[in-house]
Each structure stands twice: as C-alpha cells, then as structure tokens.
Amino acid sequence: MIFLQTLLVGLMAALVAWVVNYVLLGLGFNNRAILTLLGPLGEETLKTGLALLTGTSLAGVHSVFGLAEAAWELASAPPAKRPPKLKPALAAVAGHSFFGLLASLAYARSGRADVALAIGFLAHLVWNQVILTLHSLFKL
C-alpha cells in the first residue's frame, strides 16, 4: 500500500508541477528564471510538502517525480532526437532522487519540514545552474 501511495503522490506532484510551469511559461516568465528559481522552488515544495502531508516516503516521492520527468523528456523528443534525450531523462531520475535523499536526510536529522525543503531547494538550484552552465559551454 505504501508503494502505491508513494507512486500516486509522486505522480500528482509531477502533474501539478507540469501545469504550474506551463502556466508560468504562458504568462511570459523568462525560461531561465523558471529553470533556476521558480521551477525548483515549486517542485521541491510540491514533492516535499505532499510527501510529508501524506506520510509517504520523501525519497520515494522525489524518485517517482524524477521518473515522470524522465518519461516526459523521452516522450516529448522527436523520433530523430530520441538518443540525445536519454541523457536529460537519466539526469532527471538521478537529480530528483538525489534531492529526495538529501531532503530525507535533512528531515531525519532535524525533524523540520522547512529544513528538508530548504536543503532540497538549494541542491536543485545548484544542480540546475551546473546543468545550464554545461549546456551553454558545450552546447549539449
């Protein structure tokens, strides 16, 4: 039962994040601003908040979110570009799983939701900055 609940909460967080990011882009927010600040804040709030509210695994919800993002990466790629989309898909799973692990450790050590959220958010910010920098340097 816990696995199913974690799966559903992770998918719900991914769906809500996708809708929010879509709306923000539609409102004209700068893509880079969403990637580096608003996106991670919203995603980490959804993943950590929903996991804690429902009593599901923090790391599990983050990992499911990463799998959903990976599926989106793979499904949204044109057939001619499918092999290059494998790297962002794998990065999504690894990144979100890592953020979940950090948030879980922070929550276990502190017992505080705000600390777990802050640690996940800061890790996500750094991750996105590194990915964007590598992307611009190497035209990935």
C-alpha angles and dihedrals in degrees: 000000000000091000092053092047091049090048093050094045092048092049091047091052090049093049094048091046091050091051093046093048090047091051093047091051089048090053089058101255112162112263093226092051091052092047095047104036122359097040096053092042092052095041095048091046091051096045098043096036096048092044092052094042092052097038093239129139113288092207091044095052091048091050093049088050089052091050090050091050090048091052089051091050092051096042095047095053118100111245092253091056100044097109094054090049089062091078095055090044092053090043090054092054094044095043098048092042089052092048088051092050091051092046091049092050092047091050093046092050098041105024087219126122093204092057091049090049093047093050093048091046095049092048090049091050092052092045093052092047091052093047093047092047092049090046093053094043097047101024090235 
